[in-house]
Amino acid sequence: MRAASGYRADMGSVRTRVVWSRALLGYDFGVRHPMTPVRLDLTFRLAERLGVLALPGVEVVPAEPADDAVLTTAHTPEYVAAVRRAGEEGVPDVARGLGAEDDPVFPGMHEAAARIVAGSVESALAVWQGRADHAVNLAGGMHHAMPDRASGFCVYNDAVAAIRAVLAAGARRVAYVDLDAHHGDGVERAFWDDPRVLTVSVHESGATLFPGTGHPADVGGPEARGGAVNVSLPAGTSDAGWLRAVVSVALPVVRAFGPDLLVTQHGCDAHAHDPLTNLEVSVDALRAATLAVHDLAHEVAHGRWLALGGGGYAIVQVVPRAWTHVLAIAAHAPVDVATPVPADWRAYVEGTLGPPAPELMGDGEPGSLPAPWATSGYDPGDPVDRTLLATRKHAFDWHGLDATYD
């Protein structure tokens, strides 16, 4: 693997906990559902072929299903019982989102979803307790699940349970940064009025994408003003604008908040090839943002970082590469975007699924982090600039930051 240009090589060795076993493929809504577990299978096959999982300091660990005591830190007991019943009996409970189009019932649904929760909770605690420096659960990032219902392909909210676990273990502040194209509504709702948790979501505008929430003026409850930060990007936003949102909004508010632990969600459905969204981001930009939040964890949280998966429905062209980059960055051995995708992985994909596989680990885009604002300054005719300024005006004062352009 070739090292990334400009990567901070002085960080030294790292202990990286990676949650993975084929049991995680049991979270399966069926062959026609966009969230196919093939995404995970292809990702870990690619990461293995590139040697990422065998890097020094990387520990690959399985997860058993979380028990009800853990699940009810994020969900009502009645909902947990309903999920278990639906999976065992195959009977929908549409009032709780179980059996709706986005979240069809499948056998073993409770166990499969609870396993994802355990992977994130145990990883967050491992990082908080110093048993790992970084941790990655790509099966996680189920950010839409609500306390009493499933939503948007998400049955249980592992991010909420993980954050609550470290708060209970003594963390004073936790920052959550969501890079999925969809607003991280379930996590935001859970901590809406909790001043100990900052939620930052960089997503496509709810005017054009589910769940229709996450507006710049949504800044948290009366006890946690500024605790929610929302960048609601217009459809068609590409690398420069998307990365500018990360650099100009997400990074400064997390720095100002000063968390003890950073949790990030790496849904890769902001990519231009994703069939469910309308953003135009490249793998190169997704990788650049991952590098940025990784460095941010070292800067503000003593390196304590939990990275989760999330959305991403271009299962051949995008997800395996984007998430392999997350794994490699967490292992302090980032893969250069010019690295060829292994020929045997490509042959496996094309022989199994049919579509042509990508040839390189990047899309050939610059993928570098921009200055916070374009050199020409604020452009009132640019919808991305208008969005970023709106978010800064609503959120920055609560963190003692200057919302204006330089």
C-alpha positions as CSV (number, residue, x, y, z in Angstrom):
1,M,0.0,0.0,0.0
2,R,1.3,3.4,-0.8
3,A,1.0,6.0,1.9
4,A,-1.2,9.0,1.4
5,S,0.6,12.3,0.5
6,G,0.6,14.6,3.5
7,Y,-0.6,11.9,6.0
8,R,0.5,12.5,9.5
9,A,3.0,9.7,9.9
10,D,4.2,10.9,13.3
11,M,1.2,9.4,15.1
12,G,3.0,6.1,15.8
13,S,1.6,2.7,16.3
14,V,-2.1,2.2,16.8
15,R,-4.4,-0.5,18.2
16,T,-7.3,-0.7,15.9
17,R,-10.4,-2.8,16.8
18,V,-12.4,-4.0,13.7
19,V,-15.7,-5.6,14.2
20,W,-16.3,-8.3,11.6
21,S,-17.6,-11.8,11.3
22,R,-19.8,-13.4,8.7
23,A,-22.6,-13.5,11.3
24,L,-23.0,-9.8,10.6
25,L,-24.3,-10.7,7.1
26,G,-27.5,-11.8,8.8
27,Y,-28.9,-8.3,8.8
28,D,-30.6,-8.9,5.5
29,F,-33.9,-7.4,4.4
30,G,-34.0,-9.6,1.2
31,V,-32.6,-9.7,-2.3
32,R,-34.4,-6.7,-3.7
33,H,-33.6,-4.4,-0.7
34,P,-30.9,-1.7,-1.3
35,M,-29.2,-2.5,2.0
36,T,-27.8,-5.8,1.0
37,P,-25.2,-7.4,3.2
38,V,-23.2,-8.0,0.1
39,R,-21.8,-4.5,0.8
40,L,-20.0,-5.8,3.9
41,D,-18.9,-9.0,2.3
42,L,-17.3,-7.2,-0.7
43,T,-15.7,-4.6,1.6
44,F,-14.0,-7.2,3.8
45,R,-12.9,-9.3,0.9
46,L,-11.2,-6.2,-0.6
47,A,-9.7,-5.1,2.7
48,E,-8.3,-8.6,3.2
49,R,-6.8,-8.7,-0.3
50,L,-5.1,-5.3,0.2
51,G,-3.6,-6.6,3.5
52,V,-5.5,-4.1,5.7
53,L,-6.8,-6.7,8.1
54,A,-3.4,-8.2,8.7
55,L,-1.7,-4.8,9.5
56,P,0.2,-4.6,12.8
57,G,-2.1,-3.6,15.6
58,V,-5.4,-4.5,13.8
59,E,-7.6,-6.9,15.8
60,V,-10.6,-8.4,14.1
61,V,-13.3,-9.3,16.6
62,P,-16.8,-10.7,16.3
63,A,-19.9,-9.6,18.2
64,E,-22.7,-11.5,19.9
65,P,-26.2,-9.9,20.1
66,A,-26.6,-7.2,22.7
67,D,-28.9,-8.0,25.6
68,D,-32.0,-6.1,26.4
69,A,-30.3,-4.0,29.1
70,V,-28.1,-2.5,26.4
71,L,-30.8,-2.2,23.8
72,T,-33.1,-0.3,26.1
73,T,-30.5,2.4,26.6
74,A,-31.6,3.5,23.1
75,H,-35.1,2.0,22.7
76,T,-38.2,1.4,24.7
77,P,-38.7,-2.1,26.1
78,E,-42.0,-2.4,24.2
79,Y,-40.2,-1.7,20.9
80,V,-37.4,-4.3,21.7
81,A,-40.1,-6.8,22.4
82,A,-41.9,-6.0,19.2
83,V,-38.7,-6.5,17.1
84,R,-38.1,-9.8,18.7
85,R,-41.7,-10.9,18.1
86,A,-41.7,-9.7,14.5
87,G,-38.5,-11.7,13.8
88,E,-39.7,-14.8,15.4
89,E,-43.3,-14.8,14.2
90,G,-42.9,-13.0,10.8
91,V,-45.7,-10.7,11.7
92,P,-45.4,-7.0,10.7
93,D,-45.9,-4.2,13.2
94,V,-46.2,-1.3,10.8
95,A,-47.0,1.1,13.6
96,R,-43.5,0.6,14.8
97,G,-42.0,0.6,11.3
98,L,-41.6,-3.2,11.2
99,G,-42.8,-4.6,8.0
100,A,-42.9,-1.2,6.3
101,E,-41.3,-0.9,2.8
102,D,-38.0,0.4,4.1
103,D,-37.8,-2.2,7.0
104,P,-39.4,-5.5,6.0
105,V,-39.5,-8.2,8.6
106,F,-37.0,-11.0,8.3
107,P,-36.3,-14.1,10.4
108,G,-33.8,-13.4,13.2
109,M,-34.2,-9.7,12.8
110,H,-33.8,-9.0,16.5
111,E,-30.6,-11.0,16.8
112,A,-29.1,-9.5,13.7
113,A,-29.8,-5.9,14.7
114,A,-28.7,-6.5,18.3
115,R,-25.4,-7.9,17.1
116,I,-24.7,-4.7,15.3
117,V,-25.4,-2.8,18.5
118,A,-23.1,-4.9,20.5
119,G,-20.3,-4.4,18.0
120,S,-20.6,-0.6,18.4
121,V,-21.1,-0.5,22.1
122,E,-18.2,-2.9,22.9
123,S,-16.0,-0.9,20.5
124,A,-16.8,2.4,22.1
125,L,-16.1,1.0,25.5
126,A,-12.8,-0.5,24.3
127,V,-11.7,2.9,23.0
128,W,-12.9,4.7,26.1
129,Q,-11.2,2.2,28.5
130,G,-7.9,2.4,26.6
131,R,-8.0,-1.2,25.2
132,A,-8.0,0.2,21.7
133,D,-7.1,3.5,20.1
134,H,-9.5,3.4,17.2
135,A,-12.4,1.1,16.4
136,V,-14.5,0.4,13.3
137,N,-17.9,-1.2,13.0
138,L,-18.9,-0.9,9.3
139,A,-22.1,-2.9,10.0
140,G,-23.1,-0.1,12.3
141,G,-24.2,3.5,11.7
142,M,-28.0,2.8,11.9
143,H,-28.7,6.4,12.5
144,H,-32.4,6.6,11.6
145,A,-33.8,4.1,14.2
146,M,-36.0,5.9,16.7
147,P,-36.7,4.9,20.4
148,D,-40.0,3.2,19.5
149,R,-39.8,2.5,15.8
150,A,-37.6,1.3,12.9
151,S,-36.9,3.8,10.1
152,G,-34.9,4.1,6.9
153,F,-33.4,0.6,6.9
154,C,-32.4,0.9,10.6
155,V,-33.9,-1.4,13.3
156,Y,-31.8,-0.6,16.3
157,N,-29.7,2.6,16.7
158,D,-26.2,1.4,17.6
159,A,-24.7,4.9,17.6
160,V,-27.1,6.0,20.3
161,A,-26.4,3.0,22.4
162,A,-22.6,3.3,22.0
163,I,-22.6,7.0,23.0
164,R,-24.8,6.3,26.0
165,A,-22.5,3.5,27.0
166,V,-19.4,5.8,27.2
167,L,-21.3,8.5,28.9
168,A,-22.3,6.0,31.6
169,A,-18.7,4.9,31.8
170,G,-17.5,8.4,32.6
171,A,-17.1,10.4,29.4
172,R,-18.1,14.0,29.9
173,R,-18.5,15.0,26.2
174,V,-19.0,13.0,23.0
175,A,-19.1,14.4,19.5
176,Y,-20.9,12.6,16.7
177,V,-20.2,13.6,13.0
178,D,-22.5,12.0,10.4
179,L,-21.2,12.1,6.8
180,D,-24.1,10.1,5.3
181,A,-26.1,11.7,2.5
182,H,-29.2,11.3,4.8
183,H,-29.7,13.4,7.9
184,G,-28.7,11.6,11.1
185,D,-32.1,12.2,12.6
186,G,-32.3,9.3,15.1
187,V,-29.0,10.2,16.8
188,E,-29.9,13.9,16.8
189,R,-33.2,13.2,18.4
190,A,-31.7,11.1,21.1
191,F,-29.4,13.8,22.2
192,W,-31.4,16.9,21.2
193,D,-31.5,18.3,24.7
194,D,-28.3,16.7,26.1
195,P,-25.5,19.2,26.5
196,R,-22.9,16.3,26.8
197,V,-23.3,15.3,23.1
198,L,-22.7,17.3,20.0
199,T,-24.3,15.9,16.8
200,V,-23.1,17.3,13.4
201,S,-24.8,16.1,10.2
202,V,-23.6,16.9,6.7
203,H,-26.3,15.7,4.4
204,E,-28.4,16.3,1.3
205,S,-31.3,18.7,1.9
206,G,-34.5,17.3,3.2
207,A,-36.3,19.1,0.4
208,T,-35.0,16.4,-1.9
209,L,-34.1,13.4,0.3
210,F,-35.4,11.3,3.2
211,P,-36.0,11.9,6.1
212,G,-36.8,15.5,5.2
213,T,-35.2,16.9,8.4
214,G,-31.9,18.5,9.5
215,H,-32.3,22.2,8.7
216,P,-29.7,24.9,9.6
217,A,-32.0,26.4,12.2
218,D,-32.3,23.0,14.1
219,V,-29.6,23.6,16.8
220,G,-30.8,21.5,19.8
221,G,-33.1,21.8,22.8
222,P,-33.3,24.5,25.5
223,E,-30.7,22.8,27.6
224,A,-28.3,22.1,24.7
225,R,-28.5,25.0,22.3
226,G,-25.8,24.5,19.6
227,G,-25.7,20.8,20.4
228,A,-27.2,19.9,17.0
229,V,-25.5,21.3,13.9
230,N,-27.0,20.6,10.4
231,V,-25.5,21.2,7.0
232,S,-28.3,20.7,4.5
233,L,-26.6,20.6,1.1
234,P,-28.4,21.2,-2.2
235,A,-28.8,18.3,-4.6
236,G,-25.8,18.1,-7.0
237,T,-23.2,19.2,-4.5
238,S,-19.9,17.8,-5.6
239,D,-16.5,17.3,-3.9
240,A,-15.4,21.0,-3.4
241,G,-18.7,22.0,-1.7
242,W,-19.1,18.8,0.3
243,L,-15.5,19.0,1.6
244,R,-15.9,22.7,2.3
245,A,-18.9,21.7,4.5
246,V,-16.7,19.3,6.5
247,V,-13.8,21.7,6.9
248,S,-15.8,24.9,7.5
249,V,-18.5,23.6,9.8
250,A,-17.9,20.1,11.2
251,L,-14.3,20.5,12.1
252,P,-14.5,23.9,13.9
253,V,-17.5,23.0,16.0
254,V,-16.0,19.7,17.1
255,R,-12.8,21.6,18.0
256,A,-14.8,24.1,20.0
257,F,-16.8,21.4,21.8
258,G,-13.7,19.5,22.9
259,P,-15.0,15.9,23.1
260,D,-13.5,13.1,25.1
261,L,-14.5,10.7,22.2
262,L,-15.3,11.2,18.5
263,V,-17.9,9.0,16.8
264,T,-18.2,9.3,13.1
265,Q,-20.7,7.8,10.7
266,H,-19.3,7.0,7.2
267,G,-22.3,6.3,5.0
268,C,-20.9,6.6,1.5
269,D,-24.2,7.3,-0.3
270,A,-23.1,10.9,-1.0
271,H,-21.2,9.4,-3.9
272,A,-22.3,10.4,-7.5
273,H,-23.0,6.7,-8.4
274,D,-25.4,6.1,-5.5
275,P,-28.8,5.2,-6.8
276,L,-30.8,6.6,-3.9
277,T,-29.3,10.1,-3.4
278,N,-28.5,13.3,-5.4
279,L,-25.1,14.4,-4.4
280,E,-22.0,14.1,-6.6
281,V,-19.1,13.2,-4.3
282,S,-16.2,11.0,-5.2
283,V,-14.4,8.2,-3.3
284,D,-11.4,10.5,-3.2
285,A,-13.4,13.1,-1.3
286,L,-14.9,10.5,1.1
287,R,-11.4,9.3,1.8
288,A,-10.2,12.9,2.4
289,A,-13.0,13.5,4.9
290,T,-12.1,10.3,6.7
291,L,-8.5,11.4,7.0
292,A,-9.8,14.8,8.4
293,V,-12.0,13.3,11.1
294,H,-9.2,10.8,12.0
295,D,-6.8,13.6,12.5
296,L,-9.4,15.6,14.4
297,A,-9.8,12.7,16.9
298,H,-6.0,12.9,17.6
299,E,-6.2,16.6,17.9
300,V,-9.1,17.0,20.3
301,A,-9.9,13.5,21.8
302,H,-6.5,11.9,22.5
303,G,-7.1,9.8,19.4
304,R,-10.3,8.2,20.8
305,W,-12.3,7.4,17.6
306,L,-15.1,5.1,16.8
307,A,-16.0,4.9,13.0
308,L,-19.3,3.4,11.9
309,G,-20.7,2.5,8.5
310,G,-24.1,3.5,7.4
311,G,-25.7,4.0,4.0
312,G,-24.2,3.3,0.6
313,Y,-26.0,1.5,-2.2
314,A,-23.6,1.4,-5.1
315,I,-22.5,-1.9,-3.7
316,V,-19.7,-2.7,-6.3
317,Q,-18.5,0.6,-7.5
318,V,-18.4,2.6,-4.2
319,V,-19.0,0.9,-0.9
320,P,-16.1,-1.6,-0.8
321,R,-13.5,1.1,-1.8
322,A,-14.9,3.8,0.5
323,W,-15.1,1.5,3.5
324,T,-11.7,-0.1,2.9
325,H,-10.3,3.4,3.1
326,V,-11.9,3.9,6.5
327,L,-10.4,0.6,7.7
328,A,-6.9,1.5,6.4
329,I,-7.0,5.0,7.8
330,A,-8.1,3.7,11.2
331,A,-5.0,1.4,11.0
332,H,-2.7,4.3,10.3
333,A,-1.9,2.8,6.9
334,P,-4.1,4.7,4.3
335,V,-4.3,3.3,0.8
336,D,-3.4,5.7,-2.0
337,V,-6.2,6.4,-4.4
338,A,-3.9,5.4,-7.3
339,T,-3.6,1.9,-5.9
340,P,-4.9,-0.8,-8.3
341,V,-7.9,-2.8,-7.1
342,P,-6.6,-6.4,-6.8
343,A,-7.3,-8.3,-10.0
344,D,-8.6,-11.4,-8.2
345,W,-11.1,-9.3,-6.2
346,R,-12.3,-7.7,-9.5
347,A,-12.6,-11.2,-11.0
348,Y,-14.7,-12.4,-8.1
349,V,-17.0,-9.4,-8.2
350,E,-17.6,-9.7,-12.0
351,G,-18.0,-13.4,-11.9
352,T,-20.4,-13.3,-9.0
353,L,-22.4,-10.2,-9.5
354,G,-21.8,-9.2,-13.2
355,P,-21.2,-5.5,-13.1
356,P,-17.6,-4.4,-14.0
357,A,-15.6,-3.6,-10.9
358,P,-13.5,-0.5,-10.4
359,E,-9.9,-0.6,-11.4
360,L,-8.4,1.9,-8.9
361,M,-9.0,2.7,-5.3
362,G,-10.0,6.3,-6.2
363,D,-12.1,8.0,-8.9
364,G,-9.3,10.1,-10.2
365,E,-10.5,13.3,-8.5
366,P,-8.3,15.7,-6.5
367,G,-9.8,14.7,-3.2
368,S,-7.8,17.1,-1.2
369,L,-9.2,19.2,1.6
370,P,-9.9,22.8,0.5
371,A,-9.4,26.0,2.4
372,P,-12.5,26.6,4.5
373,W,-13.9,29.0,1.8
374,A,-13.2,29.5,-1.8
375,T,-10.4,32.1,-2.5
376,S,-13.0,34.4,-4.0
377,G,-14.9,34.5,-0.7
378,Y,-18.6,34.2,-0.2
379,D,-20.7,33.9,-3.4
380,P,-24.3,34.7,-2.7
381,G,-25.2,33.0,-6.0
382,D,-23.7,29.7,-4.9
383,P,-26.4,27.6,-3.1
384,V,-23.6,25.7,-1.3
385,D,-22.1,28.9,0.1
386,R,-25.6,30.0,1.2
387,T,-26.2,26.8,3.0
388,L,-22.8,26.9,4.8
389,L,-23.3,30.5,5.9
390,A,-26.8,29.7,7.1
391,T,-25.5,26.8,9.2
392,R,-22.7,28.9,10.6
393,K,-25.0,31.8,11.5
394,H,-27.4,29.5,13.4
395,A,-24.8,27.3,15.1
396,F,-21.5,29.0,15.5
397,D,-22.4,31.6,18.2
398,W,-23.3,28.8,20.6
399,H,-19.7,27.6,20.3
400,G,-18.1,31.0,20.5
401,L,-17.1,30.9,16.9
402,D,-17.3,33.6,14.2
403,A,-19.9,32.8,11.6
404,T,-18.7,35.3,9.0
405,Y,-16.4,34.7,6.1
406,D,-12.8,35.8,6.2
